[in-house]
Amino acid sequence: MDSTTIPSVDQLLQSGIELSMPLQFSGDFLELAVLFFIIAIVAAVLGARGVAGLSMTVAKWLVIVFLVLAVISLLL
């Protein structure tokens, strides 16, 4: 390898150098939070207050987990 050129990923992998990939997540927590929010709204309209409250609690915690993971991934 010439010292003035930047090696490609394939060249680095062939030379045995491990690459550390950044921490990424797909946002599944946010999708689940929206799903539980919709379930809570439907349950509240149908009069099932216990299911609506539980669904809102789950949705709230999933949003919190999503936000924590988003901040961590932005900092790393």
PDB file with one MODEL, atoms N, CA, C and O in Angstrom:
MODEL        1
ATOM      1  N   MET A   1       0.824  -1.190   0.000  1.00  0.00           N
ATOM      2  CA  MET A   1       0.000   0.000   0.000  1.00  0.00           C
ATOM      3  C   MET A   1       0.862   1.245   0.000  1.00  0.00           C
ATOM      4  O   MET A   1       1.866   1.322   0.709  1.00  0.00           O
ATOM      5  N   ASP A   2       0.470   2.198  -0.785  1.00  0.00           N
ATOM      6  CA  ASP A   2       1.158   3.473  -0.829  1.00  0.00           C
ATOM      7  C   ASP A   2       0.727   4.301   0.383  1.00  0.00           C
ATOM      8  O   ASP A   2      -0.438   4.258   0.777  1.00  0.00           O
ATOM      9  N   SER A   3       1.652   5.049   0.971  1.00  0.00           N
ATOM     10  CA  SER A   3       1.322   5.816   2.177  1.00  0.00           C
ATOM     11  C   SER A   3       0.450   7.031   1.888  1.00  0.00           C
ATOM     12  O   SER A   3      -0.111   7.613   2.816  1.00  0.00           O
ATOM     13  N   THR A   4       0.323   7.425   0.625  1.00  0.00           N
ATOM     14  CA  THR A   4      -0.499   8.602   0.302  1.00  0.00           C
ATOM     15  C   THR A   4      -1.951   8.235  -0.001  1.00  0.00           C
ATOM     16  O   THR A   4      -2.802   9.122  -0.062  1.00  0.00           O
ATOM     17  N   THR A   5      -2.250   6.966  -0.189  1.00  0.00           N
ATOM     18  CA  THR A   5      -3.621   6.566  -0.491  1.00  0.00           C
ATOM     19  C   THR A   5      -4.291   6.018   0.756  1.00  0.00           C
ATOM     20  O   THR A   5      -3.640   5.450   1.633  1.00  0.00           O
ATOM     21  N   ILE A   6      -5.580   6.196   0.818  1.00  0.00           N
ATOM     22  CA  ILE A   6      -6.365   5.679   1.933  1.00  0.00           C
ATOM     23  C   ILE A   6      -6.814   4.271   1.567  1.00  0.00           C
ATOM     24  O   ILE A   6      -7.400   4.062   0.505  1.00  0.00           O
ATOM     25  N   PRO A   7      -6.544   3.306   2.440  1.00  0.00           N
ATOM     26  CA  PRO A   7      -6.931   1.935   2.109  1.00  0.00           C
ATOM     27  C   PRO A   7      -8.446   1.759   2.157  1.00  0.00           C
ATOM     28  O   PRO A   7      -9.138   2.427   2.925  1.00  0.00           O
ATOM     29  N   SER A   8      -8.944   0.857   1.329  1.00  0.00           N
ATOM     30  CA  SER A   8     -10.384   0.580   1.319  1.00  0.00           C
ATOM     31  C   SER A   8     -10.723  -0.352   2.475  1.00  0.00           C
ATOM     32  O   SER A   8      -9.836  -0.898   3.130  1.00  0.00           O
ATOM     33  N   VAL A   9     -12.003  -0.523   2.713  1.00  0.00           N
ATOM     34  CA  VAL A   9     -12.459  -1.407   3.786  1.00  0.00           C
ATOM     35  C   VAL A   9     -12.020  -2.838   3.511  1.00  0.00           C
ATOM     36  O   VAL A   9     -11.599  -3.546   4.425  1.00  0.00           O
ATOM     37  N   ASP A  10     -12.117  -3.263   2.263  1.00  0.00           N
ATOM     38  CA  ASP A  10     -11.694  -4.621   1.914  1.00  0.00           C
ATOM     39  C   ASP A  10     -10.212  -4.832   2.202  1.00  0.00           C
ATOM     40  O   ASP A  10      -9.822  -5.888   2.700  1.00  0.00           O
ATOM     41  N   GLN A  11      -9.384  -3.833   1.894  1.00  0.00           N
ATOM     42  CA  GLN A  11      -7.954  -3.961   2.160  1.00  0.00           C
ATOM     43  C   GLN A  11      -7.685  -4.030   3.658  1.00  0.00           C
ATOM     44  O   GLN A  11      -6.821  -4.788   4.100  1.00  0.00           O
ATOM     45  N   LEU A  12      -8.412  -3.250   4.433  1.00  0.00           N
ATOM     46  CA  LEU A  12      -8.227  -3.295   5.885  1.00  0.00           C
ATOM     47  C   LEU A  12      -8.654  -4.639   6.454  1.00  0.00           C
ATOM     48  O   LEU A  12      -7.981  -5.193   7.324  1.00  0.00           O
ATOM     49  N   LEU A  13      -9.769  -5.161   5.966  1.00  0.00           N
ATOM     50  CA  LEU A  13     -10.234  -6.460   6.456  1.00  0.00           C
ATOM     51  C   LEU A  13      -9.271  -7.571   6.066  1.00  0.00           C
ATOM     52  O   LEU A  13      -9.044  -8.491   6.851  1.00  0.00           O
ATOM     53  N   GLN A  14      -8.701  -7.501   4.868  1.00  0.00           N
ATOM     54  CA  GLN A  14      -7.750  -8.508   4.432  1.00  0.00           C
ATOM     55  C   GLN A  14      -6.448  -8.423   5.213  1.00  0.00           C
ATOM     56  O   GLN A  14      -5.774  -9.435   5.405  1.00  0.00           O
ATOM     57  N   SER A  15      -6.091  -7.238   5.660  1.00  0.00           N
ATOM     58  CA  SER A  15      -4.853  -7.093   6.412  1.00  0.00           C
ATOM     59  C   SER A  15      -5.021  -7.491   7.874  1.00  0.00           C
ATOM     60  O   SER A  15      -4.040  -7.524   8.616  1.00  0.00           O
ATOM     61  N   GLY A  16      -6.261  -7.798   8.306  1.00  0.00           N
ATOM     62  CA  GLY A  16      -6.479  -8.268   9.674  1.00  0.00           C
ATOM     63  C   GLY A  16      -6.832  -7.177  10.649  1.00  0.00           C
ATOM     64  O   GLY A  16      -6.929  -7.444  11.847  1.00  0.00           O
ATOM     65  N   ILE A  17      -7.028  -5.963  10.192  1.00  0.00           N
ATOM     66  CA  ILE A  17      -7.401  -4.872  11.083  1.00  0.00           C
ATOM     67  C   ILE A  17      -8.915  -4.916  11.279  1.00  0.00           C
ATOM     68  O   ILE A  17      -9.674  -4.921  10.310  1.00  0.00           O
ATOM     69  N   GLU A  18      -9.348  -4.948  12.543  1.00  0.00           N
ATOM     70  CA  GLU A  18     -10.780  -4.960  12.825  1.00  0.00           C
ATOM     71  C   GLU A  18     -11.315  -3.542  12.807  1.00  0.00           C
ATOM     72  O   GLU A  18     -10.698  -2.619  13.338  1.00  0.00           O
ATOM     73  N   LEU A  19     -12.468  -3.387  12.189  1.00  0.00           N
ATOM     74  CA  LEU A  19     -13.125  -2.088  12.161  1.00  0.00           C
ATOM     75  C   LEU A  19     -14.240  -2.086  13.191  1.00  0.00           C
ATOM     76  O   LEU A  19     -15.033  -3.026  13.244  1.00  0.00           O
ATOM     77  N   SER A  20     -14.311  -1.060  13.997  1.00  0.00           N
ATOM     78  CA  SER A  20     -15.415  -0.970  14.950  1.00  0.00           C
ATOM     79  C   SER A  20     -16.530  -0.158  14.312  1.00  0.00           C
ATOM     80  O   SER A  20     -16.332   0.987  13.905  1.00  0.00           O
ATOM     81  N   MET A  21     -17.690  -0.765  14.233  1.00  0.00           N
ATOM     82  CA  MET A  21     -18.840  -0.122  13.622  1.00  0.00           C
ATOM     83  C   MET A  21     -19.577   0.676  14.689  1.00  0.00           C
ATOM     84  O   MET A  21     -19.618   0.258  15.846  1.00  0.00           O
ATOM     85  N   PRO A  22     -20.158   1.812  14.328  1.00  0.00           N
ATOM     86  CA  PRO A  22     -20.886   2.604  15.317  1.00  0.00           C
ATOM     87  C   PRO A  22     -22.154   1.890  15.767  1.00  0.00           C
ATOM     88  O   PRO A  22     -22.738   1.100  15.026  1.00  0.00           O
ATOM     89  N   LEU A  23     -22.569   2.185  17.004  1.00  0.00           N
ATOM     90  CA  LEU A  23     -23.787   1.610  17.552  1.00  0.00           C
ATOM     91  C   LEU A  23     -24.992   2.240  16.863  1.00  0.00           C
ATOM     92  O   LEU A  23     -25.165   3.458  16.880  1.00  0.00           O
ATOM     93  N   GLN A  24     -25.812   1.402  16.262  1.00  0.00           N
ATOM     94  CA  GLN A  24     -27.003   1.893  15.592  1.00  0.00           C
ATOM     95  C   GLN A  24     -28.177   1.021  15.971  1.00  0.00           C
ATOM     96  O   GLN A  24     -28.020  -0.175  16.218  1.00  0.00           O
ATOM     97  N   PHE A  25     -29.348   1.618  16.018  1.00  0.00           N
ATOM     98  CA  PHE A  25     -30.554   0.848  16.257  1.00  0.00           C
ATOM     99  C   PHE A  25     -31.603   1.277  15.252  1.00  0.00           C
ATOM    100  O   PHE A  25     -31.509   2.347  14.651  1.00  0.00           O
ATOM    101  N   SER A  26     -32.597   0.432  15.080  1.00  0.00           N
ATOM    102  CA  SER A  26     -33.531   0.642  13.980  1.00  0.00           C
ATOM    103  C   SER A  26     -34.743   1.481  14.356  1.00  0.00           C
ATOM    104  O   SER A  26     -35.510   1.851  13.468  1.00  0.00           O
ATOM    105  N   GLY A  27     -34.949   1.795  15.611  1.00  0.00           N
ATOM    106  CA  GLY A  27     -36.102   2.592  15.988  1.00  0.00           C
ATOM    107  C   GLY A  27     -37.336   1.762  16.270  1.00  0.00           C
ATOM    108  O   GLY A  27     -38.453   2.279  16.246  1.00  0.00           O
ATOM    109  N   ASP A  28     -37.143   0.468  16.540  1.00  0.00           N
ATOM    110  CA  ASP A  28     -38.286  -0.396  16.820  1.00  0.00           C
ATOM    111  C   ASP A  28     -39.035   0.035  18.071  1.00  0.00           C
ATOM    112  O   ASP A  28     -40.245  -0.169  18.174  1.00  0.00           O
ATOM    113  N   PHE A  29     -38.328   0.628  19.015  1.00  0.00           N
ATOM    114  CA  PHE A  29     -38.986   1.080  20.230  1.00  0.00           C
ATOM    115  C   PHE A  29     -40.021   2.156  19.922  1.00  0.00           C
ATOM    116  O   PHE A  29     -41.104   2.168  20.505  1.00  0.00           O
ATOM    117  N   LEU A  30     -39.691   3.042  19.022  1.00  0.00           N
ATOM    118  CA  LEU A  30     -40.621   4.105  18.669  1.00  0.00           C
ATOM    119  C   LEU A  30     -41.837   3.548  17.940  1.00  0.00           C
ATOM    120  O   LEU A  30     -42.957   4.000  18.177  1.00  0.00           O
ATOM    121  N   GLU A  31     -41.635   2.580  17.064  1.00  0.00           N
ATOM    122  CA  GLU A  31     -42.760   1.961  16.363  1.00  0.00           C
ATOM    123  C   GLU A  31     -43.680   1.236  17.344  1.00  0.00           C
ATOM    124  O   GLU A  31     -44.903   1.318  17.226  1.00  0.00           O
ATOM    125  N   LEU A  32     -43.102   0.535  18.301  1.00  0.00           N
ATOM    126  CA  LEU A  32     -43.913  -0.137  19.309  1.00  0.00           C
ATOM    127  C   LEU A  32     -44.655   0.859  20.189  1.00  0.00           C
ATOM    128  O   LEU A  32     -45.797   0.618  20.581  1.00  0.00           O
ATOM    129  N   ALA A  33     -44.005   1.984  20.502  1.00  0.00           N
ATOM    130  CA  ALA A  33     -44.659   3.008  21.313  1.00  0.00           C
ATOM    131  C   ALA A  33     -45.881   3.569  20.592  1.00  0.00           C
ATOM    132  O   ALA A  33     -46.922   3.776  21.214  1.00  0.00           O
ATOM    133  N   VAL A  34     -45.767   3.814  19.302  1.00  0.00           N
ATOM    134  CA  VAL A  34     -46.909   4.310  18.522  1.00  0.00           C
ATOM    135  C   VAL A  34     -48.011   3.257  18.497  1.00  0.00           C
ATOM    136  O   VAL A  34     -49.188   3.599  18.613  1.00  0.00           O
ATOM    137  N   LEU A  35     -47.653   1.991  18.347  1.00  0.00           N
ATOM    138  CA  LEU A  35     -48.643   0.915  18.350  1.00  0.00           C
ATOM    139  C   LEU A  35     -49.395   0.869  19.675  1.00  0.00           C
ATOM    140  O   LEU A  35     -50.623   0.788  19.684  1.00  0.00           O
ATOM    141  N   PHE A  36     -48.669   0.919  20.800  1.00  0.00           N
ATOM    142  CA  PHE A  36     -49.329   0.899  22.101  1.00  0.00           C
ATOM    143  C   PHE A  36     -50.161   2.155  22.336  1.00  0.00           C
ATOM    144  O   PHE A  36     -51.190   2.091  23.010  1.00  0.00           O
ATOM    145  N   PHE A  37     -49.742   3.283  21.799  1.00  0.00           N
ATOM    146  CA  PHE A  37     -50.524   4.512  21.906  1.00  0.00           C
ATOM    147  C   PHE A  37     -51.851   4.358  21.165  1.00  0.00           C
ATOM    148  O   PHE A  37     -52.895   4.773  21.666  1.00  0.00           O
ATOM    149  N   ILE A  38     -51.812   3.767  19.983  1.00  0.00           N
ATOM    150  CA  ILE A  38     -53.041   3.542  19.216  1.00  0.00           C
ATOM    151  C   ILE A  38     -53.951   2.557  19.948  1.00  0.00           C
ATOM    152  O   ILE A  38     -55.166   2.752  19.996  1.00  0.00           O
ATOM    153  N   ILE A  39     -53.374   1.507  20.515  1.00  0.00           N
ATOM    154  CA  ILE A  39     -54.162   0.553  21.301  1.00  0.00           C
ATOM    155  C   ILE A  39     -54.817   1.252  22.480  1.00  0.00           C
ATOM    156  O   ILE A  39     -55.976   0.984  22.797  1.00  0.00           O
ATOM    157  N   ALA A  40     -54.080   2.152  23.133  1.00  0.00           N
ATOM    158  CA  ALA A  40     -54.634   2.883  24.279  1.00  0.00           C
ATOM    159  C   ALA A  40     -55.793   3.776  23.857  1.00  0.00           C
ATOM    160  O   ALA A  40     -56.795   3.859  24.568  1.00  0.00           O
ATOM    161  N   ILE A  41     -55.677   4.437  22.724  1.00  0.00           N
ATOM    162  CA  ILE A  41     -56.761   5.306  22.264  1.00  0.00           C
ATOM    163  C   ILE A  41     -58.002   4.484  21.924  1.00  0.00           C
ATOM    164  O   ILE A  41     -59.115   4.855  22.296  1.00  0.00           O
ATOM    165  N   VAL A  42     -57.813   3.376  21.222  1.00  0.00           N
ATOM    166  CA  VAL A  42     -58.948   2.517  20.872  1.00  0.00           C
ATOM    167  C   VAL A  42     -59.594   1.952  22.138  1.00  0.00           C
ATOM    168  O   VAL A  42     -60.820   1.918  22.242  1.00  0.00           O
ATOM    169  N   ALA A  43     -58.793   1.516  23.085  1.00  0.00           N
ATOM    170  CA  ALA A  43     -59.332   0.974  24.335  1.00  0.00           C
ATOM    171  C   ALA A  43     -60.080   2.043  25.120  1.00  0.00           C
ATOM    172  O   ALA A  43     -61.111   1.755  25.726  1.00  0.00           O
ATOM    173  N   ALA A  44     -59.573   3.272  25.116  1.00  0.00           N
ATOM    174  CA  ALA A  44     -60.257   4.348  25.838  1.00  0.00           C
ATOM    175  C   ALA A  44     -61.600   4.672  25.188  1.00  0.00           C
ATOM    176  O   ALA A  44     -62.580   4.937  25.884  1.00  0.00           O
ATOM    177  N   VAL A  45     -61.648   4.653  23.862  1.00  0.00           N
ATOM    178  CA  VAL A  45     -62.906   4.916  23.161  1.00  0.00           C
ATOM    179  C   VAL A  45     -63.914   3.813  23.455  1.00  0.00           C
ATOM    180  O   VAL A  45     -65.106   4.086  23.593  1.00  0.00           O
ATOM    181  N   LEU A  46     -63.452   2.578  23.552  1.00  0.00           N
ATOM    182  CA  LEU A  46     -64.347   1.452  23.821  1.00  0.00           C
ATOM    183  C   LEU A  46     -64.685   1.310  25.303  1.00  0.00           C
ATOM    184  O   LEU A  46     -65.523   0.483  25.665  1.00  0.00           O
ATOM    185  N   GLY A  47     -64.053   2.096  26.158  1.00  0.00           N
ATOM    186  CA  GLY A  47     -64.389   2.086  27.576  1.00  0.00           C
ATOM    187  C   GLY A  47     -63.542   1.167  28.429  1.00  0.00           C
ATOM    188  O   GLY A  47     -63.841   0.992  29.611  1.00  0.00           O
ATOM    189  N   ALA A  48     -62.510   0.580  27.884  1.00  0.00           N
ATOM    190  CA  ALA A  48     -61.635  -0.303  28.657  1.00  0.00           C
ATOM    191  C   ALA A  48     -60.518   0.546  29.263  1.00  0.00           C
ATOM    192  O   ALA A  48     -59.414   0.624  28.724  1.00  0.00           O
ATOM    193  N   ARG A  49     -60.826   1.173  30.386  1.00  0.00           N
ATOM    194  CA  ARG A  49     -59.877   2.119  30.979  1.00  0.00           C
ATOM    195  C   ARG A  49     -58.617   1.446  31.497  1.00  0.00           C
ATOM    196  O   ARG A  49     -57.537   2.034  31.441  1.00  0.00           O
ATOM    197  N   GLY A  50     -58.737   0.223  32.001  1.00  0.00           N
ATOM    198  CA  GLY A  50     -57.554  -0.488  32.510  1.00  0.00           C
ATOM    199  C   GLY A  50     -56.567  -0.806  31.408  1.00  0.00           C
ATOM    200  O   GLY A  50     -55.362  -0.616  31.574  1.00  0.00           O
ATOM    201  N   VAL A  51     -57.071  -1.292  30.274  1.00  0.00           N
ATOM    202  CA  VAL A  51     -56.208  -1.603  29.134  1.00  0.00           C
ATOM    203  C   VAL A  51     -55.605  -0.322  28.576  1.00  0.00           C
ATOM    204  O   VAL A  51     -54.437  -0.298  28.186  1.00  0.00           O
ATOM    205  N   ALA A  52     -56.404   0.747  28.538  1.00  0.00           N
ATOM    206  CA  ALA A  52     -55.906   2.019  28.017  1.00  0.00           C
ATOM    207  C   ALA A  52     -54.779   2.572  28.893  1.00  0.00           C
ATOM    208  O   ALA A  52     -53.774   3.061  28.378  1.00  0.00           O
ATOM    209  N   GLY A  53     -54.944   2.493  30.191  1.00  0.00           N
ATOM    210  CA  GLY A  53     -53.910   2.980  31.103  1.00  0.00           C
ATOM    211  C   GLY A  53     -52.630   2.172  31.008  1.00  0.00           C
ATOM    212  O   GLY A  53     -51.530   2.725  30.998  1.00  0.00           O
ATOM    213  N   LEU A  54     -52.784   0.853  30.938  1.00  0.00           N
ATOM    214  CA  LEU A  54     -51.615  -0.015  30.821  1.00  0.00           C
ATOM    215  C   LEU A  54     -50.891   0.222  29.496  1.00  0.00           C
ATOM    216  O   LEU A  54     -49.661   0.262  29.455  1.00  0.00           O
ATOM    217  N   SER A  55     -51.649   0.376  28.423  1.00  0.00           N
ATOM    218  CA  SER A  55     -51.040   0.620  27.111  1.00  0.00           C
ATOM    219  C   SER A  55     -50.307   1.960  27.080  1.00  0.00           C
ATOM    220  O   SER A  55     -49.235   2.069  26.485  1.00  0.00           O
ATOM    221  N   MET A  56     -50.874   2.963  27.712  1.00  0.00           N
ATOM    222  CA  MET A  56     -50.196   4.263  27.756  1.00  0.00           C
ATOM    223  C   MET A  56     -48.918   4.187  28.581  1.00  0.00           C
ATOM    224  O   MET A  56     -47.921   4.828  28.247  1.00  0.00           O
ATOM    225  N   THR A  57     -48.944   3.408  29.652  1.00  0.00           N
ATOM    226  CA  THR A  57     -47.730   3.246  30.464  1.00  0.00           C
ATOM    227  C   THR A  57     -46.628   2.556  29.665  1.00  0.00           C
ATOM    228  O   THR A  57     -45.472   2.976  29.700  1.00  0.00           O
ATOM    229  N   VAL A  58     -46.988   1.504  28.951  1.00  0.00           N
ATOM    230  CA  VAL A  58     -46.006   0.801  28.121  1.00  0.00           C
ATOM    231  C   VAL A  58     -45.472   1.730  27.035  1.00  0.00           C
ATOM    232  O   VAL A  58     -44.267   1.763  26.784  1.00  0.00           O
ATOM    233  N   ALA A  59     -46.359   2.482  26.393  1.00  0.00           N
ATOM    234  CA  ALA A  59     -45.938   3.415  25.342  1.00  0.00           C
ATOM    235  C   ALA A  59     -44.989   4.479  25.900  1.00  0.00           C
ATOM    236  O   ALA A  59     -43.998   4.832  25.261  1.00  0.00           O
ATOM    237  N   LYS A  60     -45.300   4.983  27.091  1.00  0.00           N
ATOM    238  CA  LYS A  60     -44.443   6.000  27.713  1.00  0.00           C
ATOM    239  C   LYS A  60     -43.043   5.455  27.969  1.00  0.00           C
ATOM    240  O   LYS A  60     -42.058   6.139  27.690  1.00  0.00           O
ATOM    241  N   TRP A  61     -42.937   4.241  28.493  1.00  0.00           N
ATOM    242  CA  TRP A  61     -41.629   3.653  28.781  1.00  0.00           C
ATOM    243  C   TRP A  61     -40.853   3.341  27.514  1.00  0.00           C
ATOM    244  O   TRP A  61     -39.629   3.472  27.483  1.00  0.00           O
ATOM    245  N   LEU A  62     -41.565   2.927  26.464  1.00  0.00           N
ATOM    246  CA  LEU A  62     -40.876   2.658  25.197  1.00  0.00           C
ATOM    247  C   LEU A  62     -40.322   3.947  24.590  1.00  0.00           C
ATOM    248  O   LEU A  62     -39.238   3.940  24.007  1.00  0.00           O
ATOM    249  N   VAL A  63     -41.051   5.043  24.721  1.00  0.00           N
ATOM    250  CA  VAL A  63     -40.538   6.327  24.235  1.00  0.00           C
ATOM    251  C   VAL A  63     -39.315   6.745  25.038  1.00  0.00           C
ATOM    252  O   VAL A  63     -38.349   7.258  24.473  1.00  0.00           O
ATOM    253  N   ILE A  64     -39.345   6.532  26.340  1.00  0.00           N
ATOM    254  CA  ILE A  64     -38.194   6.886  27.187  1.00  0.00           C
ATOM    255  C   ILE A  64     -36.975   6.055  26.792  1.00  0.00           C
ATOM    256  O   ILE A  64     -35.871   6.587  26.679  1.00  0.00           O
ATOM    257  N   VAL A  65     -37.170   4.749  26.582  1.00  0.00           N
ATOM    258  CA  VAL A  65     -36.053   3.890  26.163  1.00  0.00           C
ATOM    259  C   VAL A  65     -35.522   4.338  24.807  1.00  0.00           C
ATOM    260  O   VAL A  65     -34.309   4.377  24.596  1.00  0.00           O
ATOM    261  N   PHE A  66     -36.426   4.678  23.885  1.00  0.00           N
ATOM    262  CA  PHE A  66     -36.007   5.169  22.577  1.00  0.00           C
ATOM    263  C   PHE A  66     -35.169   6.438  22.705  1.00  0.00           C
ATOM    264  O   PHE A  66     -34.129   6.556  22.059  1.00  0.00           O
ATOM    265  N   LEU A  67     -35.607   7.379  23.525  1.00  0.00           N
ATOM    266  CA  LEU A  67     -34.871   8.631  23.679  1.00  0.00           C
ATOM    267  C   LEU A  67     -33.496   8.403  24.309  1.00  0.00           C
ATOM    268  O   LEU A  67     -32.514   9.020  23.896  1.00  0.00           O
ATOM    269  N   VAL A  68     -33.425   7.525  25.300  1.00  0.00           N
ATOM    270  CA  VAL A  68     -32.139   7.229  25.938  1.00  0.00           C
ATOM    271  C   VAL A  68     -31.177   6.601  24.931  1.00  0.00           C
ATOM    272  O   VAL A  68     -30.012   6.991  24.858  1.00  0.00           O
ATOM    273  N   LEU A  69     -31.660   5.632  24.156  1.00  0.00           N
ATOM    274  CA  LEU A  69     -30.798   5.000  23.154  1.00  0.00           C
ATOM    275  C   LEU A  69     -30.398   5.976  22.052  1.00  0.00           C
ATOM    276  O   LEU A  69     -29.285   5.902  21.532  1.00  0.00           O
ATOM    277  N   ALA A  70     -31.306   6.895  21.691  1.00  0.00           N
ATOM    278  CA  ALA A  70     -30.974   7.889  20.672  1.00  0.00           C
ATOM    279  C   ALA A  70     -29.877   8.816  21.162  1.00  0.00           C
ATOM    280  O   ALA A  70     -28.956   9.135  20.411  1.00  0.00           O
ATOM    281  N   VAL A  71     -29.962   9.251  22.411  1.00  0.00           N
ATOM    282  CA  VAL A  71     -28.922  10.139  22.964  1.00  0.00           C
ATOM    283  C   VAL A  71     -27.593   9.401  23.061  1.00  0.00           C
ATOM    284  O   VAL A  71     -26.545   9.961  22.739  1.00  0.00           O
ATOM    285  N   ILE A  72     -27.633   8.150  23.503  1.00  0.00           N
ATOM    286  CA  ILE A  72     -26.396   7.373  23.611  1.00  0.00           C
ATOM    287  C   ILE A  72     -25.758   7.186  22.243  1.00  0.00           C
ATOM    288  O   ILE A  72     -24.542   7.315  22.104  1.00  0.00           O
ATOM    289  N   SER A  73     -26.565   6.883  21.234  1.00  0.00           N
ATOM    290  CA  SER A  73     -25.994   6.659  19.899  1.00  0.00           C
ATOM    291  C   SER A  73     -25.466   7.951  19.292  1.00  0.00           C
ATOM    292  O   SER A  73     -24.538   7.916  18.485  1.00  0.00           O
ATOM    293  N   LEU A  74     -26.038   9.084  19.665  1.00  0.00           N
ATOM    294  CA  LEU A  74     -25.519  10.360  19.161  1.00  0.00           C
ATOM    295  C   LEU A  74     -24.198  10.730  19.826  1.00  0.00           C
ATOM    296  O   LEU A  74     -23.337  11.360  19.211  1.00  0.00           O
ATOM    297  N   LEU A  75     -24.046  10.334  21.080  1.00  0.00           N
ATOM    298  CA  LEU A  75     -22.817  10.667  21.801  1.00  0.00           C
ATOM    299  C   LEU A  75     -21.652   9.745  21.448  1.00  0.00           C
ATOM    300  O   LEU A  75     -20.492  10.145  21.551  1.00  0.00           O
ATOM    301  N   LEU A  76     -21.952   8.521  21.034  1.00  0.00           N
ATOM    302  CA  LEU A  76     -20.867   7.577  20.742  1.00  0.00           C
ATOM    303  C   LEU A  76     -20.430   7.690  19.338  1.00  0.00           C
ATOM    304  O   LEU A  76     -19.524   6.972  18.913  1.00  0.00           O
TER     305      LEU A  76
ENDMDL
END
